[in-house]
Amino acid sequence: MIAVVYSGSRFSDWRLANKGKIITGFKSMGINPNLHNDQYIFQSLNKSNTLINYAEQIKRIHFFGAGSSSPERKEKVQRVFQEFFKNATLYVDQDIVGAALSTLGDNKG
């Protein structure tokens, strides 16, 4: 199962998919490593029953978020997510990269 997350400071938009089919989509609290500390991020993940139920099944996460522009901020998200999603590999980048990928895919833009 994979998770794709597009996050701003106020809310995160999640999609969970398995074998090419979307299982569920939902919103959670926003995750911005520029504004939020590790504890806040972990607690926001832990407030979602959906994430708690699927955490062990998620094998890959693509996180695109506001404030995830520097290596230090990306590392913060990776560190906290790895603690919560123990079986997942992570890709973290800024929200503008997620917007470009969703619009252009593999095409030049």
N, CA, C and O of each residue as an XYZ file, in Angstrom:
436
protein
N       0.845     -1.165      0.000
C       0.000      0.000      0.000
C       0.897      1.237      0.000
O       1.948      1.262      0.641
N       0.460      2.259     -0.732
C       1.188      3.518     -0.748
C       0.286      4.644     -0.241
O      -0.940      4.568     -0.315
N       0.933      5.687      0.274
C       0.224      6.888      0.710
C       0.828      8.076     -0.015
O       2.048      8.211     -0.102
N      -0.035      8.935     -0.532
C       0.395     10.189     -1.134
C      -0.242     11.286     -0.303
O      -1.454     11.296     -0.084
N       0.593     12.211      0.159
C       0.139     13.264      1.069
C       0.526     14.619      0.492
O       1.682     14.850      0.138
N      -0.449     15.503      0.405
C      -0.205     16.892      0.010
C      -0.616     17.736      1.205
O      -1.787     17.762      1.584
N       0.361     18.434      1.801
C       0.083     19.098      3.068
C       0.437     20.581      3.045
O       1.464     21.000      2.512
N      -0.457     21.348      3.643
C      -0.199     22.745      3.948
C      -0.099     22.883      5.458
O      -0.012     21.888      6.177
N      -0.111     24.106      5.927
C      -0.019     24.336      7.369
C      -1.310     24.019      8.102
O      -1.282     23.685      9.286
N      -2.444     24.120      7.412
C      -3.736     23.942      8.080
C      -4.292     22.535      7.977
O      -4.896     22.035      8.926
N      -4.092     21.877      6.813
C      -4.578     20.501      6.682
C      -3.718     19.736      5.693
O      -3.018     20.313      4.861
N      -3.794     18.413      5.812
C      -3.113     17.487      4.899
C      -4.173     16.681      4.171
O      -5.159     16.249      4.768
N      -3.967     16.487      2.898
C      -4.883     15.702      2.081
C      -4.189     14.378      1.755
O      -3.122     14.369      1.141
N      -4.789     13.271      2.163
C      -4.206     11.937      2.047
C      -4.958     11.083      1.037
O      -6.179     11.180      0.916
N      -4.218     10.243      0.310
C      -4.790      9.179     -0.499
C      -3.998      7.919     -0.202
O      -2.768      7.924     -0.248
N      -4.698      6.851      0.099
C      -4.083      5.538      0.297
C      -4.512      4.647     -0.855
O      -5.694      4.569     -1.187
N      -3.546      3.978     -1.458
C      -3.842      3.139     -2.622
C      -3.135      1.798     -2.480
O      -2.074      1.689     -1.867
N      -3.759      0.788     -3.066
C      -3.179     -0.551     -3.080
C      -3.430     -1.158     -4.449
O      -4.565     -1.199     -4.924
N      -2.367     -1.626     -5.076
C      -2.450     -2.256     -6.398
C      -3.168     -1.352     -7.398
O      -3.994     -1.819     -8.182
N      -2.851     -0.063     -7.367
C      -3.388      0.883     -8.342
C      -4.794      1.379     -8.069
O      -5.340      2.145     -8.863
N      -5.388      0.962     -6.975
C      -6.744      1.401     -6.654
C      -6.736      2.198     -5.359
O      -6.122      1.796     -4.371
N      -7.430      3.341     -5.377
C      -7.512      4.167     -4.172
C      -8.410      3.473     -3.160
O      -9.555      3.130     -3.457
N      -7.879      3.273     -1.974
C      -8.626      2.626     -0.889
C      -9.445      3.664     -0.133
O     -10.622      3.456      0.164
N      -8.792      4.798      0.175
C      -9.480      5.852      0.907
C      -8.760      7.172      0.701
O      -7.582      7.210      0.344
N      -9.477      8.232      0.927
C      -8.922      9.576      0.925
C      -9.515     10.337      2.102
O     -10.693     10.170      2.417
N      -8.725     11.156      2.741
C      -9.206     11.890      3.913
C      -8.295     13.073      4.190
O      -7.211     13.185      3.618
N      -8.741     13.940      5.060
C      -7.949     15.089      5.495
C      -7.547     14.906      6.954
O      -8.272     14.302      7.745
N      -6.375     15.442      7.293
C      -5.914     15.443      8.676
C      -5.323     16.819      8.967
O      -5.352     17.712      8.120
N      -4.795     16.975     10.157
C      -4.159     18.234     10.532
C      -2.969     18.499      9.608
O      -2.335     17.567      9.116
N      -2.677     19.777      9.379
C      -1.556     20.149      8.534
C      -0.218     19.801      9.153
O      -0.069     19.776     10.375
N       0.758     19.532      8.289
C       2.114     19.213      8.725
C       3.059     20.140      7.979
O       3.231     20.015      6.766
N       3.664     21.059      8.694
C       4.629     21.992      8.129
C       5.860     21.974      9.030
O       5.818     22.521     10.132
N       6.959     21.353      8.584
C       8.136     21.232      9.445
C       8.796     22.572      9.777
O       9.628     22.652     10.681
N       8.430     23.597      9.060
C       8.937     24.935      9.381
C       8.214     25.514     10.596
O       8.784     26.319     11.332
N       6.966     25.110     10.806
C       6.141     25.646     11.889
C       5.919     24.665     13.040
O       5.734     25.079     14.184
N       5.937     23.369     12.737
C       5.558     22.355     13.721
C       6.761     21.534     14.171
O       7.628     21.186     13.369
N       6.799     21.230     15.471
C       7.886     20.402     16.002
C       7.552     18.913     15.848
O       6.450     18.551     15.437
N       8.524     18.061     16.186
C       8.356     16.611     16.046
C       7.133     16.097     16.793
O       6.367     15.290     16.266
N       6.956     16.565     18.015
C       5.848     16.100     18.847
C       4.503     16.430     18.211
O       3.606     15.587     18.190
N       4.352     17.644     17.694
C       3.103     18.040     17.031
C       2.830     17.134     15.836
O       1.709     16.659     15.654
N       3.861     16.895     15.019
C       3.678     16.077     13.818
C       3.268     14.658     14.210
O       2.334     14.102     13.632
N       3.956     14.072     15.182
C       3.624     12.712     15.605
C       2.204     12.648     16.171
O       1.453     11.723     15.861
N       1.838     13.619     16.994
C       0.491     13.639     17.569
C      -0.581     13.806     16.496
O      -1.659     13.222     16.602
N      -0.292     14.599     15.465
C      -1.286     14.770     14.400
C      -1.493     13.462     13.638
O      -2.618     13.155     13.244
N      -0.439     12.695     13.428
C      -0.581     11.382     12.792
C      -1.383     10.445     13.685
O      -2.219      9.679     13.207
N      -1.123     10.514     14.970
C      -1.756      9.628     15.938
C      -3.220      9.975     16.212
O      -3.910      9.209     16.885
N      -3.702     11.095     15.713
C      -5.110     11.476     15.893
C      -6.013     10.925     14.796
O      -7.235     11.043     14.877
N      -5.421     10.328     13.782
C      -6.211      9.789     12.679
C      -6.401      8.286     12.842
O      -5.440      7.520     12.772
N      -7.636      7.873     13.057
C      -7.928      6.436     13.168
C      -7.575      5.704     11.883
O      -7.129      4.557     11.929
N      -7.768      6.345     10.746
C      -7.433      5.710      9.471
C      -5.946      5.410      9.407
O      -5.549      4.312      9.017
N      -5.108      6.391      9.793
C      -3.664      6.162      9.769
C      -3.243      5.103     10.768
O      -2.375      4.281     10.477
N      -3.843      5.117     11.926
C      -3.530      4.097     12.931
C      -3.856      2.710     12.388
O      -3.077      1.773     12.561
N      -5.008      2.579     11.730
C      -5.438      1.276     11.210
C      -4.571      0.776     10.061
O      -4.367     -0.432      9.932
N      -4.049      1.682      9.214
C      -3.283      1.282      8.037
C      -1.766      1.431      8.187
O      -1.028      1.065      7.272
N      -1.285      1.955      9.308
C       0.138      2.296      9.463
C       1.077      1.142      9.109
O       2.069      1.359      8.414
N       0.796     -0.048      9.557
C       1.690     -1.176      9.300
C       1.613     -1.681      7.867
O       2.554     -2.309      7.381
N       0.510     -1.414      7.189
C       0.340     -1.884      5.812
C       0.964     -0.938      4.791
O       1.246     -1.347      3.664
N       1.181      0.308      5.166
C       1.737      1.296      4.237
C       3.225      1.028      4.061
O       3.990      1.044      5.025
N       3.620      0.786      2.830
C       5.012      0.443      2.515
C       5.782      1.600      1.883
O       7.012      1.614      1.909
N       5.066      2.565      1.319
C       5.720      3.699      0.664
C       4.873      4.944      0.867
O       3.647      4.905      0.759
N       5.553      6.062      1.166
C       4.867      7.343      1.375
C       5.541      8.405      0.532
O       6.765      8.544      0.538
N       4.724      9.154     -0.194
C       5.184     10.320     -0.940
C       4.532     11.531     -0.267
O       3.322     11.733     -0.369
N       5.346     12.326      0.417
C       4.863     13.490      1.159
C       5.331     14.757      0.459
O       6.528     14.955      0.252
N       4.376     15.618      0.095
C       4.665     16.909     -0.504
C       4.052     17.965      0.406
O       2.831     18.042      0.542
N       4.907     18.783      1.031
C       4.364     19.695      2.026
C       4.995     21.071      2.054
O       6.161     21.262      1.711
N       4.175     22.019      2.475
C       4.671     23.368      2.722
C       5.750     23.291      3.791
O       5.613     22.550      4.764
N       6.817     24.050      3.613
C       7.885     24.077      4.593
C       8.894     22.954      4.449
O       9.834     22.871      5.240
N       8.725     22.092      3.465
C       9.637     20.949      3.285
C      10.674     21.254      2.203
O      10.916     20.434      1.317
N      11.277     22.424      2.280
C      12.182     22.847      1.219
C      13.656     22.586      1.515
O      14.441     22.431      0.579
N      14.050     22.534      2.760
C      15.468     22.342      3.084
C      15.722     20.893      3.517
O      14.797     20.197      3.937
N      16.972     20.444      3.413
C      17.289     19.081      3.861
C      16.927     18.843      5.330
O      16.473     17.755      5.685
N      17.122     19.844      6.179
C      16.815     19.694      7.611
C      15.321     19.497      7.836
O      14.920     18.676      8.661
N      14.510     20.231      7.122
C      13.053     20.118      7.293
C      12.532     18.805      6.711
O      11.632     18.181      7.272
N      13.102     18.396      5.588
C      12.719     17.099      5.016
C      13.069     15.978      5.995
O      12.291     15.044      6.188
N      14.248     16.083      6.609
C      14.695     15.080      7.585
C      13.753     15.013      8.783
O      13.491     13.932      9.312
N      13.243     16.168      9.211
C      12.301     16.185     10.340
C      11.063     15.366      9.995
O      10.633     14.529     10.790
N      10.487     15.597      8.820
C       9.296     14.840      8.406
C       9.643     13.359      8.293
O       8.889     12.511      8.771
N      10.759     13.042      7.676
C      11.159     11.639      7.520
C      11.340     10.957      8.864
O      10.898      9.825      9.056
N      11.986     11.639      9.788
C      12.252     11.061     11.118
C      10.947     10.726     11.843
O      10.801      9.629     12.383
N      10.009     11.658     11.856
C       8.748     11.430     12.571
C       7.894     10.397     11.852
O       7.316      9.519     12.493
N       7.808     10.490     10.522
C       7.017      9.524      9.777
C       7.587      8.110      9.945
O       6.829      7.147     10.064
N       8.916      7.984      9.955
C       9.526      6.666     10.109
C       9.192      6.056     11.470
O       9.052      4.839     11.593
N       9.069      6.895     12.472
C       8.685      6.414     13.795
C       7.248      5.889     13.793
O       6.948      4.896     14.455
N       6.363      6.554     13.050
C       4.947      6.174     13.014
C       4.694      5.045     12.011
O       4.001      4.076     12.320
N       5.263      5.178     10.806
C       5.086      4.182      9.739
C       6.350      3.331      9.667
O       7.233      3.599      8.852
N       6.442      2.326     10.500
C       7.669      1.558     10.682
C       8.076      0.734      9.460
O       9.253      0.404      9.314
N       7.141      0.396      8.587
C       7.426     -0.451      7.432
C       7.541      0.316      6.122
O       7.644     -0.294      5.057
N       7.524      1.639      6.183
C       7.442      2.439      4.960
C       8.773      3.083      4.583
O       9.569      3.473      5.437
N       8.981      3.177      3.275
C      10.046      4.021      2.756
C       9.410      5.366      2.426
O       8.230      5.438      2.084
N      10.205      6.435      2.531
C       9.644      7.777      2.435
C      10.305      8.607      1.353
O      11.509      8.520      1.114
N       9.480      9.415      0.707
C       9.952     10.448     -0.205
C       9.303     11.737      0.275
O       8.078     11.830      0.340
N      10.122     12.734      0.612
C       9.616     14.006      1.126
C      10.128     15.132      0.240
O      11.321     15.206     -0.056
N       9.221     16.006     -0.182
C       9.619     17.182     -0.949
C       8.611     18.294     -0.696
O       7.597     18.093     -0.027
N       8.903     19.457     -1.238
C       8.032     20.608     -1.006
C       6.745     20.515     -1.820
O       6.675     19.789     -2.812
N       5.745     21.249     -1.394
C       4.420     21.181     -2.008
C       4.430     21.569     -3.483
O       3.642     21.033     -4.263
N       5.295     22.479     -3.875
C       5.333     22.903     -5.277
C       5.775     21.754     -6.188
O       5.339     21.678     -7.337
N       6.625     20.871     -5.693
C       7.037     19.695     -6.468
C       5.835     18.766     -6.658
O       5.631     18.231     -7.748
N       5.053     18.575     -5.617
C       3.846     17.757     -5.731
C       2.864     18.331     -6.734
O       2.254     17.593     -7.509
N       2.709     19.651     -6.721
C       1.807     20.299     -7.676
C       2.312     20.107     -9.105
O       1.524     19.832    -10.009
N       3.625     20.250     -9.313
C       4.189     20.079    -10.650
C       4.034     18.638    -11.135
O       3.650     18.405    -12.281
N       4.332     17.670    -10.264
C       4.195     16.268    -10.659
C       2.754     15.897    -10.978
O       2.500     15.148    -11.921
N       1.817     16.413    -10.202
C       0.413     16.070    -10.448
C      -0.092     16.723    -11.739
O      -1.015     16.208    -12.370
N       0.495     17.833    -12.127
C       0.082     18.519    -13.341
C       0.807     17.978    -14.573
O       0.182     17.757    -15.610
N       2.119     17.762    -14.466
C       2.940     17.440    -15.625
C       3.330     15.970    -15.737
O       3.647     15.490    -16.825
N       3.308     15.256    -14.613
C       3.774     13.868    -14.648
C       5.238     13.829    -15.023
O       6.056     14.494    -14.387
N       5.588     13.057    -16.051
C       6.971     12.949    -16.508
C       7.302     13.920    -17.646
O       8.424     13.918    -18.151
N       6.341     14.743    -18.049
C       6.561     15.699    -19.137
C       7.277     16.941    -18.649
O       7.194     17.287    -17.470
N       7.979     17.614    -19.547
C       8.640     18.868    -19.212
C       7.588     19.963    -19.059
O       6.542     19.946    -19.706
N       7.902     20.913    -18.181
C       6.945     22.011    -17.985
C       7.637     23.309    -17.666
O       6.976     24.329    -17.473
